[in-house]
Amino acid sequence: MTDTAKKTWPAMSIAEATAQLTAPGARLEMDTVTIRGIPTRVWKNCPPTNREVFLAGRMFGEREFLIYKDDRCTYESFARATLKLAAQLQRDGVEKGDRVAIIMRNLPEWVVAFYAAELVGAIVTPLNAWWTGPELEYGLVDSGSNVAFVDSERLERIANVVVRQQVEVDALVLREHRQGRGFSASRSVAAEEVAVGPLADAVARLGN
C-alpha cells in the first residue's frame, strides 16, 4: 500500500457510509413503522416480510437461483418445490407458531425448508450443523421443535435422541437418506415422500 493510499484509507467511516446508504431517496433508505405497537426501524424500499420476498422471486421465472456443485435450480422450480413442501407440512399438522428445526449443511434444500416452514407460519429454528449429538439434543428439546429437517449426517447424530428423550419429532430427511439407528420408534415421516436427493431430482419430485 502506498503512502497516499494509507492517508486516504479508510475513505470514510462506517457511520458515514451508513448515513449515505440509508439517506432519504437512497436504495437502503430507513423508515420507522409501528409493528405490533412498537416503533421499529425498517428499510423503506425492502419487502416487509419473507412472504413478499418469496413472491417477488417468482418474477425471475427460469433464471437460475440456486447453484450447488452441478445442481441448478431456477426461481420458479424453487418456488414450486417450496409450495409443495409447505403443503405437506400443513397436511402433517404443522400450524402457525410451531417450531420447525433445520439441521443440515449449507445445501440448497436448506432454503426450500426455510421458506416452506415460513409460508405456513411456523417459527424456523436453525440448529448448528457442527453441533454434536448431545448439543443437537439440547437444541431440539429446548426449542420445542416438533419437526426437524435434516440431512443424513445429522439424522445419525439425533437418531437416539428421539427415542431416549421420547421427543415426538417428525424427521423430514433431505439428501442422501440412510435410516438412522433407533428411528423406527419415532414418528419419522416416510423418507421417500420428502427426500430430495440431488437438487435436480428434488425440484422434479417436489415441484411438479
ABEGO torsion letter per residue (X at the ends): XBAAAAAAOBABBAAAAAAAAABBGBAABBBBBBBGGBBBBBBAABBABAAAAAAAAAAAEABBABBBEABBBBAAAAAAAAAAAAAAAAAAGBBBGBBBBBBBBBBAAAAAAAAAAAAAGBBBBBBBAABBAAAAAAAAAAAGBABBBBBAAAAAAAAAAAAAAGBBBBBBBBEGBBBBBGAAABABBBAAAABAEBAAAAAAAAAX
